[in-house]
Amino acid sequence: MQVHHILKSKATDAVVTVKSGTSIADVAKILTEKRIGTVVVSDDQQTALGILSERDIVRELATRGASCLSETADSYMTSKLVTCSRNDDADHILSQMTEGRFRHMPVIEDGKLVGLITIGDVVKARLTELAMERNALEGMIMGH
């Protein structure tokens, strides 16, 4: 299965972005209101400058305390992005996420942000694929 199959199966293809100067307090509000785990930092909603997760914010809160809430998204974002394209293989993506210990991956095509997949999206797609394979094998065994 490829990334574009996963993107098609998502309820929405919208990626929540914030500008680099957005305060950490505002990012935390966005994450809470939208019930998501990460935002992509982008000043033009097309170019991914970085990614900022709830884990990043909690880590800074534990280290620096509430003073970090007035800092900006670009202060704590991960700027060394691991990205994928629509044609990448889902098993490879799952392996990268597992080895890298991260849960969100921007999908980039021609330098532009076209989606975001989560480890949950990849696992769900893989489970669906396995169920279809199981049903096909059971059908073959039963002679259908």
Phi and psi restraints in degrees (value plus and minus 20) as a CYANA .aco file:
   2 GLN   PHI    -127.6   -87.6
   2 GLN   PSI     142.8   182.8
   3 VAL   PHI     -76.4   -36.4
   3 VAL   PSI     -57.9   -17.9
   4 HIS   PHI     -83.8   -43.8
   4 HIS   PSI     -49.7    -9.7
   5 HIS   PHI     -85.9   -45.9
   5 HIS   PSI     -60.5   -20.5
   6 ILE   PHI     -86.3   -46.3
   6 ILE   PSI     -63.7   -23.7
   7 LEU   PHI     -81.1   -41.1
   7 LEU   PSI     -58.9   -18.9
   8 LYS   PHI     -85.3   -45.3
   8 LYS   PSI     -50.8   -10.8
   9 SER   PHI    -102.8   -62.8
   9 SER   PSI     -30.9     9.1
  10 LYS   PHI     -94.4   -54.4
  10 LYS   PSI     130.3   170.3
  11 ALA   PHI     -82.3   -42.3
  11 ALA   PSI     -54.7   -14.7
  12 THR   PHI    -162.7  -122.7
  12 THR   PSI     127.8   167.8
  13 ASP   PHI    -120.8   -80.8
  13 ASP   PSI     -13.9    26.1
  14 ALA   PHI     -88.7   -48.7
  14 ALA   PSI     119.0   159.0
  15 VAL   PHI    -131.9   -91.9
  15 VAL   PSI     107.5   147.5
  16 VAL   PHI     -99.9   -59.9
  16 VAL   PSI     101.1   141.1
  17 THR   PHI    -139.6   -99.6
  17 THR   PSI     136.1   176.1
  18 VAL   PHI    -152.7  -112.7
  18 VAL   PSI     133.2   173.2
  19 LYS   PHI     -95.4   -55.4
  19 LYS   PSI     134.5   174.5
  20 SER   PHI     -78.6   -38.6
  20 SER   PSI     -48.7    -8.7
  21 GLY   PHI    -108.0   -68.0
  21 GLY   PSI     -15.2    24.8
  22 THR   PHI     -86.6   -46.6
  22 THR   PSI     114.9   154.9
  23 SER   PHI     -88.6   -48.6
  23 SER   PSI     132.6   172.6
  24 ILE   PHI     -82.2   -42.2
  24 ILE   PSI     -55.7   -15.7
  25 ALA   PHI     -80.9   -40.9
  25 ALA   PSI     -62.6   -22.6
  26 ASP   PHI     -88.8   -48.8
  26 ASP   PSI     -57.7   -17.7
  27 VAL   PHI     -81.7   -41.7
  27 VAL   PSI     -63.7   -23.7
  28 ALA   PHI     -80.5   -40.5
  28 ALA   PSI     -59.8   -19.8
  29 LYS   PHI     -83.1   -43.1
  29 LYS   PSI     -64.4   -24.4
  30 ILE   PHI     -82.0   -42.0
  30 ILE   PSI     -65.9   -25.9
  31 LEU   PHI     -79.5   -39.5
  31 LEU   PSI     -62.2   -22.2
  32 THR   PHI     -88.6   -48.6
  32 THR   PSI     -69.1   -29.1
  33 GLU   PHI     -82.6   -42.6
  33 GLU   PSI     -58.8   -18.8
  34 LYS   PHI    -111.1   -71.1
  34 LYS   PSI     -25.7    14.3
  35 ARG   PHI      34.6    74.6
  35 ARG   PSI      31.1    71.1
  36 ILE   PHI    -145.2  -105.2
  36 ILE   PSI     146.7   186.7
  37 GLY   PHI    -124.1   -84.1
  37 GLY   PSI     -29.0    11.0
  38 THR   PHI    -177.5  -137.5
  38 THR   PSI     138.5   178.5
  39 VAL   PHI    -148.3  -108.3
  39 VAL   PSI     131.3   171.3
  40 VAL   PHI    -114.8   -74.8
  40 VAL   PSI     112.8   152.8
  41 VAL   PHI    -108.4   -68.4
  41 VAL   PSI      99.7   139.7
  42 SER   PHI    -174.5  -134.5
  42 SER   PSI     106.4   146.4
  43 ASP   PHI    -101.5   -61.5
  43 ASP   PSI     -36.8     3.2
  44 ASP   PHI    -142.5  -102.5
  44 ASP   PSI     -12.4    27.6
  45 GLN   PHI      42.3    82.3
  45 GLN   PSI      -4.6    35.4
  46 GLN   PHI    -149.9  -109.9
  46 GLN   PSI     -55.2   -15.2
  47 THR   PHI    -122.3   -82.3
  47 THR   PSI      99.0   139.0
  48 ALA   PHI    -101.4   -61.4
  48 ALA   PSI      92.7   132.7
  49 LEU   PHI    -106.5   -66.5
  49 LEU   PSI     -49.7    -9.7
  50 GLY   PHI    -196.3  -156.3
  50 GLY   PSI    -196.3  -156.3
  51 ILE   PHI    -157.4  -117.4
  51 ILE   PSI     120.4   160.4
  52 LEU   PHI    -151.7  -111.7
  52 LEU   PSI     101.7   141.7
  53 SER   PHI    -130.5   -90.5
  53 SER   PSI     146.1   186.1
  54 GLU   PHI     -80.4   -40.4
  54 GLU   PSI     -53.9   -13.9
  55 ARG   PHI     -82.0   -42.0
  55 ARG   PSI     -61.1   -21.1
  56 ASP   PHI     -79.3   -39.3
  56 ASP   PSI     -63.1   -23.1
  57 ILE   PHI     -87.7   -47.7
  57 ILE   PSI     -64.3   -24.3
  58 VAL   PHI     -82.8   -42.8
  58 VAL   PSI     -60.0   -20.0
  59 ARG   PHI     -80.0   -40.0
  59 ARG   PSI     -64.0   -24.0
  60 GLU   PHI     -89.7   -49.7
  60 GLU   PSI     -57.5   -17.5
  61 LEU   PHI     -79.6   -39.6
  61 LEU   PSI     -62.7   -22.7
  62 ALA   PHI     -87.0   -47.0
  62 ALA   PSI     -54.7   -14.7
  63 THR   PHI    -103.3   -63.3
  63 THR   PSI     -67.0   -27.0
  64 ARG   PHI    -128.7   -88.7
  64 ARG   PSI     -33.6     6.4
  65 GLY   PHI      61.6   101.6
  65 GLY   PSI    -190.0  -150.0
  66 ALA   PHI     -83.2   -43.2
  66 ALA   PSI     -35.6     4.4
  67 SER   PHI     -82.0   -42.0
  67 SER   PSI     -43.6    -3.6
  68 CYS   PHI     -88.9   -48.9
  68 CYS   PSI     -38.3     1.7
  69 LEU   PHI     -85.6   -45.6
  69 LEU   PSI     -41.3    -1.3
  70 SER   PHI    -110.8   -70.8
  70 SER   PSI     -26.9    13.1
  71 GLU   PHI     -93.2   -53.2
  71 GLU   PSI     154.9   194.9
  72 THR   PHI    -127.8   -87.8
  72 THR   PSI     141.2   181.2
  73 ALA   PHI     -74.1   -34.1
  73 ALA   PSI     -60.6   -20.6
  74 ASP   PHI     -88.3   -48.3
  74 ASP   PSI     -35.2     4.8
  75 SER   PHI     -91.0   -51.0
  75 SER   PSI     -52.3   -12.3
  76 TYR   PHI    -141.3  -101.3
  76 TYR   PSI     -21.6    18.4
  77 MET   PHI     -88.6   -48.6
  77 MET   PSI     136.2   176.2
  78 THR   PHI    -105.8   -65.8
  78 THR   PSI      94.8   134.8
  79 SER   PHI    -115.2   -75.2
  79 SER   PSI     -36.2     3.8
  80 LYS   PHI    -109.9   -69.9
  80 LYS   PSI      61.9   101.9
  81 LEU   PHI     -96.8   -56.8
  81 LEU   PSI     120.8   160.8
  82 VAL   PHI    -122.5   -82.5
  82 VAL   PSI      98.1   138.1
  83 THR   PHI    -143.8  -103.8
  83 THR   PSI     152.1   192.1
  84 CYS   PHI    -159.7  -119.7
  84 CYS   PSI     154.0   194.0
  85 SER   PHI    -137.1   -97.1
  85 SER   PSI     149.5   189.5
  86 ARG   PHI     -79.8   -39.8
  86 ARG   PSI     -47.7    -7.7
  87 ASN   PHI    -111.9   -71.9
  87 ASN   PSI     -19.7    20.3
  88 ASP   PHI     -89.3   -49.3
  88 ASP   PSI     131.7   171.7
  89 ASP   PHI    -100.2   -60.2
  89 ASP   PSI     113.5   153.5
  90 ALA   PHI     -82.0   -42.0
  90 ALA   PSI     -57.1   -17.1
  91 ASP   PHI     -83.9   -43.9
  91 ASP   PSI     -58.0   -18.0
  92 HIS   PHI     -85.5   -45.5
  92 HIS   PSI     -62.6   -22.6
  93 ILE   PHI     -81.8   -41.8
  93 ILE   PSI     -65.0   -25.0
  94 LEU   PHI     -79.4   -39.4
  94 LEU   PSI     -61.7   -21.7
  95 SER   PHI     -83.7   -43.7
  95 SER   PSI     -64.7   -24.7
  96 GLN   PHI     -80.8   -40.8
  96 GLN   PSI     -64.1   -24.1
  97 MET   PHI     -85.4   -45.4
  97 MET   PSI     -61.4   -21.4
  98 THR   PHI     -86.0   -46.0
  98 THR   PSI     -68.5   -28.5
  99 GLU   PHI     -85.6   -45.6
  99 GLU   PSI     -58.6   -18.6
 100 GLY   PHI    -102.9   -62.9
 100 GLY   PSI     -29.3    10.7
 101 ARG   PHI      38.3    78.3
 101 ARG   PSI      26.2    66.2
 102 PHE   PHI    -152.2  -112.2
 102 PHE   PSI     141.4   181.4
 103 ARG   PHI    -136.8   -96.8
 103 ARG   PSI     -24.1    15.9
 104 HIS   PHI    -154.7  -114.7
 104 HIS   PSI     118.9   158.9
 105 MET   PHI    -158.2  -118.2
 105 MET   PSI     101.0   141.0
 106 PRO   PHI     -88.1   -48.1
 106 PRO   PSI     123.4   163.4
 107 VAL   PHI    -123.0   -83.0
 107 VAL   PSI     100.8   140.8
 108 ILE   PHI    -140.5  -100.5
 108 ILE   PSI     113.5   153.5
 109 GLU   PHI    -151.6  -111.6
 109 GLU   PSI     107.0   147.0
 110 ASP   PHI      31.1    71.1
 110 ASP   PSI      19.5    59.5
 111 GLY   PHI      58.5    98.5
 111 GLY   PSI     -19.5    20.5
 112 LYS   PHI    -131.4   -91.4
 112 LYS   PSI     122.6   162.6
 113 LEU   PHI     -92.1   -52.1
 113 LEU   PSI      99.1   139.1
 114 VAL   PHI    -137.8   -97.8
 114 VAL   PSI     -26.1    13.9
 115 GLY   PHI     157.4   197.4
 115 GLY   PSI     158.8   198.8
 116 LEU   PHI    -165.8  -125.8
 116 LEU   PSI     108.9   148.9
 117 ILE   PHI    -137.4   -97.4
 117 ILE   PSI     128.8   168.8
 118 THR   PHI    -131.0   -91.0
 118 THR   PSI     143.9   183.9
 119 ILE   PHI     -82.3   -42.3
 119 ILE   PSI     -52.2   -12.2
 120 GLY   PHI     -84.9   -44.9
 120 GLY   PSI     -59.0   -19.0
 121 ASP   PHI     -81.2   -41.2
 121 ASP   PSI     -63.8   -23.8
 122 VAL   PHI     -88.5   -48.5
 122 VAL   PSI     -63.4   -23.4
 123 VAL   PHI     -83.3   -43.3
 123 VAL   PSI     -63.8   -23.8
 124 LYS   PHI     -79.9   -39.9
 124 LYS   PSI     -64.9   -24.9
 125 ALA   PHI     -83.9   -43.9
 125 ALA   PSI     -61.1   -21.1
 126 ARG   PHI     -86.9   -46.9
 126 ARG   PSI     -60.2   -20.2
 127 LEU   PHI     -84.1   -44.1
 127 LEU   PSI     -59.7   -19.7
 128 THR   PHI     -82.6   -42.6
 128 THR   PSI     -63.8   -23.8
 129 GLU   PHI     -83.1   -43.1
 129 GLU   PSI     -63.2   -23.2
 130 LEU   PHI     -84.2   -44.2
 130 LEU   PSI     -58.7   -18.7
 131 ALA   PHI     -84.7   -44.7
 131 ALA   PSI     -60.6   -20.6
 132 MET   PHI     -84.9   -44.9
 132 MET   PSI     -60.8   -20.8
 133 GLU   PHI     -84.1   -44.1
 133 GLU   PSI     -63.1   -23.1
 134 ARG   PHI     -80.5   -40.5
 134 ARG   PSI     -65.5   -25.5
 135 ASN   PHI     -82.5   -42.5
 135 ASN   PSI     -59.9   -19.9
 136 ALA   PHI     -84.9   -44.9
 136 ALA   PSI     -61.7   -21.7
 137 LEU   PHI     -87.4   -47.4
 137 LEU   PSI     -60.9   -20.9
 138 GLU   PHI     -82.2   -42.2
 138 GLU   PSI     -59.7   -19.7
 139 GLY   PHI     -82.9   -42.9
 139 GLY   PSI     -60.3   -20.3
 140 MET   PHI     -85.9   -45.9
 140 MET   PSI     -61.9   -21.9
 141 ILE   PHI     -85.7   -45.7
 141 ILE   PSI     -60.0   -20.0
 142 MET   PHI     -99.4   -59.4
 142 MET   PSI     -28.4    11.6
 143 GLY   PHI      63.1   103.1
 143 GLY   PSI       5.5    45.5
